[in-house]
């Protein structure tokens, strides 16, 4: 008797506007999906301060053995093969043909063309057996469209924009000095995890780059391949190689004593979430902070993806891992042309530290001016605004976050939380594919903050972990942030205190460390 199938909540998906369906997906196409299971017990509140080890997490909050067995039975009954099962990540990878997947999850898979690229796609909802309703929380990988984009801008794209104070560029070390990062901390004993969805790096480039900064030996960099991806440089500095090099070189220059683990995965929702959960639960490299400089408008993600990433970031909070995410480079619209304002995801998760961008001008080693990064329409501007998916979190209730300027007037999570230099015109000097270039974008701000947090973790002797509640509770007198009060990103303007362009502001690293070392007593 056929097993009754029910709709998997939050799994509905549509094709991007302008797509053309070319035909049915080949029935014999081999594919894999990642199935995410429920927790065996609810997590403590992420802001509770409770931190557990990765081993404890798997035992207390991972997927239950009985649930794994039930999903295994379902997979085998549908002719699918269980490739792997990870209780901590609550993830089972299943393999089979397109025909088997369509039958197992009651979906129609088709080949889709969109803007010159083809992908395997689906519309509507995924279905699961009724007896697994609530056990299976998400199925990623049936659709393999490219999900995210880098958040970097090469200087050439913005250098033609006139700026009264002229253009300049910095090494990451100089940016860290301008922001008064803790000294002599090096990040020793910490590991910075970096998520990449394409491209790669060369050891020779890294050795040359760090040697040129007087950093010897270069930081230890390990690559971790996920879903068949690996460290594969394309030879094009303007492509994903630029992102990979920027992330490694900024984080490594800021925290040269930290180890760096780079997680390479395919650019799909499945690859992205698998990379994130692998990094968070990596019991070999044990990252204490993770940098993510890839994302996309919140509206382009399924609800199940929004949920899966946010739950993964909640895992990170309980493990004491800080997750820094670039807030986007398309201004308050996030590059969308529908007339609405959009925030970037995964930066909009309330359990991520969303990193916005500024234009930083200095003289004689001191900051002269710092304003919102906005090079004009089509040229790049910091992302920021109000989420349409995540409600206003408790830590922002006193921050003056406005309701969305869209018709929904949703009282949502405000983005970003913090900021840093992102304008390509005041960008970062990096070495990519043998070429010295200057790069900006909020892509640079996430690894900058990740490096700072590695320094803080080393000095505190414990992980800073989920920072959002702590930093929003800091008094202005702490001096932990440089308040950015000039400029806009389109629909939102900077002003005193938190704003939807630069959040709380750019860091005063030493003051932030001091404030976190000596938190004010609770009222």
C-alpha positions as CSV (number, residue, x, y, z in Angstrom):
1,X,0.0,0.0,0.0
2,X,1.5,3.4,-1.0
3,X,2.8,5.5,1.9
4,X,0.8,8.7,2.3
5,X,2.9,11.8,1.6
6,X,2.3,15.2,3.1
7,X,3.6,18.7,2.4
8,X,7.0,19.5,4.0
9,X,6.3,22.8,5.7
10,X,8.2,25.8,4.4
11,X,9.5,24.0,1.3
12,X,7.6,25.9,-1.4
13,X,9.8,27.2,-4.2
14,X,9.3,29.1,-7.5
15,X,11.5,29.6,-10.5
16,X,13.3,33.0,-10.7
17,X,11.5,35.6,-12.8
18,X,12.5,35.3,-16.5
19,X,13.1,31.5,-16.3
20,X,12.4,29.1,-19.2
21,X,11.6,25.4,-18.6
22,X,13.6,23.4,-21.1
23,X,12.1,20.0,-20.3
24,X,12.0,17.2,-17.7
25,X,15.1,16.5,-15.7
26,X,16.8,13.3,-17.2
27,X,15.3,10.4,-15.2
28,X,18.7,8.7,-14.8
29,X,20.5,11.8,-13.6
30,X,22.4,10.9,-10.4
31,X,21.9,13.4,-7.5
32,X,22.2,13.8,-3.8
33,X,20.0,15.6,-1.3
34,X,20.7,16.7,2.3
35,X,17.8,15.9,4.7
36,X,17.7,17.8,7.9
37,X,16.1,16.1,10.9
38,X,14.6,17.6,14.1
39,X,16.6,18.0,17.3
40,X,16.3,15.4,20.0
41,X,15.7,18.2,22.5
42,X,15.2,22.0,22.3
43,X,18.3,24.2,22.5
44,X,18.8,26.5,25.4
45,X,18.1,30.1,24.5
46,X,21.0,31.3,22.4
47,X,21.5,34.3,24.7
48,X,21.5,32.2,27.9
49,X,25.3,32.1,28.0
50,X,25.2,28.3,28.1
51,X,28.1,26.8,26.0
52,X,28.7,23.1,25.4
53,X,31.4,21.1,23.7
54,X,30.8,19.7,20.2
55,X,30.6,16.2,21.8
56,X,28.0,17.3,24.3
57,X,26.0,19.0,21.6
58,X,25.7,15.9,19.5
59,X,24.6,13.9,22.5
60,X,22.1,16.4,23.9
61,X,20.8,18.3,20.8
62,X,21.7,16.3,17.7
63,X,19.3,14.1,15.8
64,X,18.0,11.0,17.7
65,X,19.1,7.5,16.6
66,X,15.5,6.4,16.2
67,X,14.7,9.3,13.8
68,X,17.8,8.5,11.8
69,X,16.7,4.9,11.5
70,X,13.2,5.9,10.4
71,X,14.6,8.1,7.6
72,X,17.0,5.4,6.6
73,X,14.1,3.0,6.3
74,X,12.2,5.5,4.2
75,X,15.2,6.1,1.9
76,X,15.8,2.4,1.4
77,X,12.1,1.7,0.7
78,X,12.4,4.3,-2.2
79,X,15.6,2.8,-3.6
80,X,17.8,5.7,-2.3
81,X,21.2,5.1,-0.8
82,X,22.3,6.7,2.5
83,X,25.6,8.3,1.7
84,X,26.2,9.7,5.2
85,X,24.6,10.4,8.5
86,X,25.7,13.0,11.0
87,X,23.8,13.3,14.2
88,X,25.4,16.6,15.4
89,X,24.6,18.3,12.1
90,X,21.2,16.5,12.0
91,X,21.9,15.8,8.3
92,X,21.5,12.7,6.3
93,X,22.8,12.7,2.7
94,X,20.7,10.5,0.3
95,X,21.7,9.5,-3.2
96,X,19.6,8.3,-6.2
97,X,18.4,9.1,-9.6
98,X,16.2,12.0,-10.5
99,X,13.3,9.6,-11.1
100,X,13.8,8.0,-7.6
101,X,14.0,11.5,-6.0
102,X,10.8,12.7,-7.8
103,X,8.9,9.6,-6.5
104,X,10.3,9.7,-3.0
105,X,9.5,13.4,-2.4
106,X,6.6,13.8,-4.8
107,X,8.1,16.6,-6.8
108,X,8.6,17.3,-10.5
109,X,12.2,18.1,-11.4
110,X,12.8,20.0,-14.7
111,X,15.8,21.6,-16.5
112,X,15.5,25.4,-16.3
113,X,17.3,28.2,-18.1
114,X,17.8,31.5,-16.5
115,X,20.0,34.3,-17.7
116,X,22.1,31.9,-19.8
117,X,22.6,29.3,-17.1
118,X,20.8,26.0,-16.7
119,X,19.9,24.3,-13.5
120,X,17.7,21.5,-12.1
121,X,14.7,23.1,-10.6
122,X,11.3,22.5,-9.0
123,X,8.2,24.5,-8.1
124,X,5.7,24.0,-5.4
125,X,6.4,21.9,-2.2
126,X,8.4,18.9,-1.3
127,X,6.5,16.0,0.2
128,X,7.5,13.5,2.9
129,X,5.9,10.4,4.3
130,X,3.2,11.3,6.8
131,X,4.9,9.2,9.5
132,X,8.0,11.5,9.1
133,X,6.0,14.7,9.3
134,X,7.9,16.8,11.9
135,X,10.9,14.4,11.8
136,X,12.2,15.8,8.5
137,X,12.5,19.5,8.7
138,X,14.1,20.3,5.4
139,X,15.3,18.7,2.1
140,X,18.0,20.6,0.3
141,X,19.4,19.7,-3.1
142,X,16.4,18.8,-5.3
143,X,16.9,22.2,-6.9
144,X,20.5,23.1,-7.6
145,X,20.3,26.7,-8.9
146,X,23.1,29.0,-7.9
147,X,22.0,30.4,-4.6
148,X,24.4,33.1,-3.5
149,X,26.9,35.7,-4.8
150,X,30.1,37.1,-3.4
151,X,29.9,40.4,-1.6
152,X,33.1,41.9,-3.0
153,X,33.8,44.8,-5.4
154,X,37.0,45.3,-7.3
155,X,38.3,48.8,-7.2
156,X,38.0,49.3,-10.9
157,X,34.2,49.3,-10.6
158,X,34.2,52.3,-8.2
159,X,37.4,54.2,-8.8
160,X,35.7,56.3,-11.5
161,X,33.3,57.7,-8.9
162,X,34.6,61.1,-7.8
163,X,35.3,61.5,-4.1
164,X,36.3,64.8,-2.6
165,X,38.9,63.3,-0.3
166,X,40.5,61.1,-3.1
167,X,41.0,57.4,-3.3
168,X,43.4,55.3,-1.2
169,X,43.9,51.7,-0.1
170,X,45.1,49.8,2.9
171,X,46.7,46.6,3.9
172,X,44.5,44.7,6.4
173,X,47.1,45.4,9.0
174,X,46.7,49.1,8.5
175,X,42.9,48.8,8.8
176,X,43.3,46.9,12.0
177,X,45.6,49.6,13.4
178,X,43.1,52.3,12.4
179,X,40.4,50.4,14.3
180,X,42.7,50.0,17.3
181,X,42.6,46.2,17.3
182,X,44.0,44.6,20.4
183,X,47.8,44.4,20.5
184,X,49.9,42.2,20.9
185,X,47.2,39.6,20.4
186,X,47.7,37.4,17.3
187,X,44.7,35.0,17.5
188,X,47.0,32.2,18.6
189,X,45.1,29.1,19.7
190,X,42.0,30.1,17.6
191,X,40.7,28.8,14.3
192,X,38.8,31.0,11.8
193,X,36.4,29.1,9.6
194,X,35.7,30.6,6.1
195,X,32.9,29.5,3.9
196,X,33.5,29.6,0.1
197,X,31.2,28.5,-2.7
198,X,33.7,28.5,-5.6
199,X,37.2,29.4,-6.6
200,X,40.4,28.7,-4.7
201,X,43.8,29.9,-3.5
202,X,47.4,29.0,-4.1
203,X,49.9,28.4,-1.3
204,X,52.5,30.4,-3.2
205,X,50.2,33.5,-3.4
206,X,49.6,33.3,0.4
207,X,53.3,32.9,1.2
208,X,54.1,35.9,-1.0
209,X,51.3,38.0,0.4
210,X,51.9,37.4,4.1
211,X,55.7,37.6,3.6
212,X,55.2,41.0,2.1
213,X,53.4,42.1,5.2
214,X,56.3,40.7,7.4
215,X,54.1,37.9,8.6
216,X,56.3,34.8,8.8
217,X,55.5,32.0,8.8
218,X,52.2,32.6,7.0
219,X,49.0,31.5,8.9
220,X,48.3,27.8,8.6
221,X,45.5,27.4,6.0
222,X,43.6,24.1,5.6
223,X,41.0,23.4,2.9
224,X,38.0,21.2,3.6
225,X,36.0,19.9,0.6
226,X,32.2,19.4,0.8
227,X,29.8,17.9,-1.7
228,X,32.5,17.2,-4.3
229,X,33.9,20.8,-4.1
230,X,37.5,21.6,-3.4
231,X,40.2,24.3,-3.5
232,X,40.1,25.0,-7.3
233,X,41.5,28.4,-8.4
234,X,39.9,29.6,-11.7
235,X,42.7,32.0,-12.6
236,X,40.3,35.0,-12.7
237,X,40.9,37.5,-9.9
238,X,37.4,39.1,-10.6
239,X,35.7,35.8,-9.9
240,X,35.4,33.7,-6.8
241,X,39.2,33.5,-6.5
242,X,39.0,37.2,-5.5
243,X,36.6,36.3,-2.7
244,X,38.7,33.4,-1.4
245,X,41.9,35.4,-1.4
246,X,40.3,38.4,0.2
247,X,38.8,36.4,3.0
248,X,42.0,34.5,3.8
249,X,44.3,37.4,3.5
250,X,42.2,39.8,5.6
251,X,41.5,37.4,8.4
252,X,45.1,36.0,8.3
253,X,46.7,39.5,8.3
254,X,44.5,40.7,11.2
255,X,45.0,37.5,13.3
256,X,48.3,35.9,12.0
257,X,48.5,33.5,14.9
258,X,45.2,31.9,14.1
259,X,44.7,28.8,12.0
260,X,42.3,29.2,9.0
261,X,40.0,26.4,7.8
262,X,38.4,27.1,4.4
263,X,35.2,25.1,3.6
264,X,34.6,24.8,-0.1
265,X,31.1,23.7,-1.3
266,X,29.0,24.0,-4.4
267,X,27.0,27.2,-4.8
268,X,23.6,25.7,-4.1
269,X,21.3,26.0,-1.1
270,X,22.4,22.4,-0.3
271,X,26.1,23.1,-0.7
272,X,25.9,26.3,1.3
273,X,24.0,24.9,4.3
274,X,26.2,21.8,4.3
275,X,29.3,24.0,4.4
276,X,27.9,26.0,7.3
277,X,26.9,23.1,9.4
278,X,30.2,21.2,8.7
279,X,32.2,24.3,9.8
280,X,30.1,24.8,12.9
281,X,30.3,21.2,14.0
282,X,33.9,20.5,12.8
283,X,35.5,18.6,15.7
284,X,38.9,18.5,14.0
285,X,39.5,22.1,13.2
286,X,37.2,23.5,15.9
287,X,36.6,27.0,14.5
288,X,35.7,29.6,17.2
289,X,34.6,32.2,14.6
290,X,33.2,31.8,11.1
291,X,33.3,34.3,8.2
292,X,30.7,34.2,5.4
293,X,30.9,36.7,2.5
294,X,28.3,35.1,0.3
295,X,24.6,35.7,0.3
296,X,21.5,36.8,-1.6
297,X,18.4,38.8,-1.2
298,X,16.2,37.4,1.6
299,X,13.3,37.1,-0.8
300,X,15.2,34.6,-3.1
301,X,15.5,31.9,-0.4
302,X,12.9,29.3,0.6
303,X,11.5,29.4,4.1
304,X,13.1,26.0,4.8
305,X,16.6,27.5,3.9
306,X,16.0,30.5,6.1
307,X,15.0,28.1,8.9
308,X,17.9,25.7,8.3
309,X,20.6,28.5,8.4
310,X,19.1,30.2,11.4
311,X,19.0,26.9,13.3
312,X,22.6,26.3,12.3
313,X,23.6,29.7,13.7
314,X,21.7,28.9,16.9
315,X,23.9,25.7,17.1
316,X,26.9,28.0,16.8
317,X,25.7,30.2,19.6
318,X,25.4,27.2,22.0
319,X,28.9,26.0,20.8
320,X,30.4,29.4,21.5
321,X,31.1,30.1,17.8
322,X,30.6,33.6,16.4
323,X,29.3,33.8,12.8
324,X,30.2,37.0,10.9
325,X,28.2,37.6,7.7
326,X,28.6,40.2,5.0
327,X,25.5,42.4,4.7
328,X,25.5,42.8,1.0
329,X,26.7,45.3,-1.6
330,X,23.5,46.4,-3.3
331,X,22.3,49.1,-1.0
332,X,18.9,49.0,0.6
333,X,17.3,47.2,-2.4
334,X,20.1,44.5,-2.3
335,X,20.2,44.9,-6.1
336,X,16.6,43.9,-6.6
337,X,14.5,45.8,-9.2
338,X,11.0,45.1,-7.9
339,X,10.7,48.5,-6.2
340,X,10.9,46.9,-2.8
341,X,13.7,47.1,-0.2
342,X,15.5,43.9,0.7
343,X,18.1,42.7,3.2
344,X,20.7,40.1,2.4
345,X,20.6,36.6,3.8
346,X,22.2,34.9,5.7
347,X,23.2,38.2,7.3
348,X,19.6,38.8,8.3
349,X,19.5,35.9,10.6
350,X,19.3,37.3,14.2
351,X,21.9,34.8,15.2
352,X,24.5,36.1,12.8
353,X,26.7,39.2,13.3
354,X,25.7,41.2,10.2
355,X,28.6,43.3,8.8
356,X,27.9,46.5,6.9
357,X,30.3,48.8,5.1
358,X,31.8,52.3,5.4
359,X,34.2,54.5,3.4
360,X,37.3,55.0,5.6
361,X,39.7,57.9,5.1
362,X,42.8,58.3,7.2
363,X,45.9,60.6,7.5
364,X,49.1,59.9,9.4
365,X,47.7,56.7,10.8
366,X,44.5,58.3,12.2
367,X,40.9,58.2,10.9
368,X,40.0,61.5,9.3
369,X,36.5,60.6,8.2
370,X,34.2,57.6,8.1
371,X,30.8,57.6,6.4
372,X,28.4,55.1,4.9
373,X,29.7,53.3,1.8
374,X,27.6,54.3,-1.1
375,X,29.1,54.8,-4.5
376,X,25.8,55.5,-6.2
377,X,23.3,53.4,-8.2
378,X,24.8,50.3,-9.7
379,X,28.2,51.1,-8.3
380,X,27.8,49.5,-4.9
381,X,26.6,50.4,-1.4
382,X,26.4,48.7,1.9
383,X,23.4,46.5,2.4
384,X,21.1,47.1,5.3
385,X,17.5,47.5,6.2
386,X,14.7,45.6,7.9
387,X,14.0,41.8,7.5
388,X,10.7,40.7,6.1
389,X,11.2,37.2,7.5
390,X,12.7,37.5,11.0
391,X,10.9,39.5,13.7
392,X,12.6,42.1,15.8
393,X,14.9,40.3,18.2
394,X,15.0,41.1,21.9
395,X,18.5,42.6,21.7
396,X,17.3,45.3,19.3
397,X,14.2,46.4,21.0
398,X,15.8,49.5,22.4
399,X,17.8,50.3,19.3
400,X,15.2,52.3,17.4
401,X,14.9,49.8,14.5
402,X,12.2,51.2,12.2
403,X,9.5,49.1,10.7
404,X,10.1,48.0,7.1
405,X,9.7,50.8,4.5
406,X,7.9,48.3,2.3
407,X,4.1,48.1,2.3
408,X,4.2,45.3,4.9
409,X,5.6,47.7,7.5
410,X,6.9,44.5,9.2
411,X,8.6,45.0,12.6
412,X,11.7,43.0,11.6
413,X,15.3,42.3,12.5
414,X,17.5,45.3,11.7
415,X,20.5,44.8,9.5
416,X,23.5,45.3,9.9
417,X,24.8,45.0,13.5
418,X,28.4,46.4,12.9
419,X,30.4,47.9,10.1
420,X,33.9,48.4,8.8
421,X,35.8,49.7,5.7
422,X,34.2,48.4,2.5
423,X,34.4,51.1,-0.2
424,X,36.7,49.8,-3.0
425,X,38.0,53.3,-3.2
426,X,39.4,52.9,0.3
427,X,39.8,49.2,-0.1
428,X,42.1,46.4,0.8
429,X,45.3,45.5,-1.0
430,X,45.3,41.7,-1.7
431,X,47.1,39.3,-3.9
432,X,44.9,37.1,-6.2
433,X,46.1,34.7,-8.9
434,X,49.5,36.4,-8.9
435,X,48.0,39.9,-9.3
436,X,48.0,42.7,-6.8
437,X,44.6,44.3,-6.7
438,X,42.5,46.5,-4.4
439,X,39.1,45.0,-3.3
440,X,36.2,46.3,-1.2
441,X,32.7,45.3,-0.5
442,X,31.2,44.0,2.7
443,X,33.0,40.7,1.8
444,X,36.0,42.3,3.4
445,X,34.2,43.3,6.6
446,X,33.1,39.8,7.6
447,X,36.7,38.4,7.7
448,X,37.9,41.7,9.3
449,X,35.5,41.2,12.2
450,X,36.3,37.4,12.3
451,X,39.9,38.3,12.8
452,X,39.1,40.8,15.5
453,X,37.0,38.2,17.3
454,X,39.9,35.7,17.1
455,X,42.0,38.3,18.9
456,X,39.3,38.9,21.5
457,X,38.9,35.1,22.0
458,X,42.6,34.6,22.6
459,X,42.8,37.5,25.1
460,X,39.6,36.5,27.0
461,X,40.8,32.9,27.1
462,X,37.3,31.8,26.1
463,X,35.1,32.3,23.1
464,X,33.1,35.5,22.8
465,X,30.4,33.4,21.1
466,X,27.0,34.9,20.3
467,X,27.9,38.6,20.4
468,X,24.7,40.3,19.5
469,X,23.0,40.5,22.9
470,X,26.3,41.6,24.5
471,X,27.2,44.4,22.1
472,X,23.7,45.9,22.0
473,X,23.8,46.1,25.8
474,X,27.1,48.1,25.8
475,X,26.7,51.7,26.9
476,X,27.9,54.3,24.4
477,X,30.5,55.4,27.0
478,X,32.3,52.1,26.5
479,X,33.7,53.6,23.3
480,X,33.5,50.1,21.7
481,X,32.1,51.5,18.5
482,X,32.8,54.5,16.2
483,X,29.3,55.8,15.5
484,X,28.8,56.5,11.8
485,X,26.3,59.3,11.4
486,X,26.7,60.5,7.8
487,X,25.5,58.9,4.5
488,X,22.8,56.6,3.3
489,X,22.4,53.3,1.5
490,X,19.3,54.3,-0.5
491,X,16.1,54.2,1.6
492,X,17.9,54.3,5.0
493,X,20.2,57.0,6.4
494,X,22.9,56.9,9.1
495,X,22.3,58.7,12.3
496,X,23.3,58.7,16.0
497,X,23.2,55.2,17.5
498,X,22.1,52.1,15.6
499,X,21.1,52.6,12.0
500,X,20.2,50.4,9.0
501,X,23.4,51.3,7.1
502,X,26.3,50.7,9.6
503,X,24.5,49.2,12.6
504,X,26.2,50.2,15.9
505,X,29.3,51.4,13.9
506,X,32.8,50.4,13.2
507,X,35.0,48.9,15.9
508,X,37.4,50.3,18.4
509,X,38.9,46.9,19.0
510,X,40.7,47.5,22.2
511,X,37.7,49.2,23.8
512,X,35.4,46.4,22.6
513,X,37.7,43.9,24.2
514,X,37.8,45.9,27.4
515,X,34.0,46.2,27.5
516,X,33.6,42.4,26.9
517,X,36.2,41.7,29.6
518,X,34.3,43.7,32.1
519,X,30.6,43.6,31.4
520,X,28.4,45.9,33.2
521,X,26.4,44.2,36.0
522,X,22.8,43.3,35.2
523,X,20.3,45.8,36.4
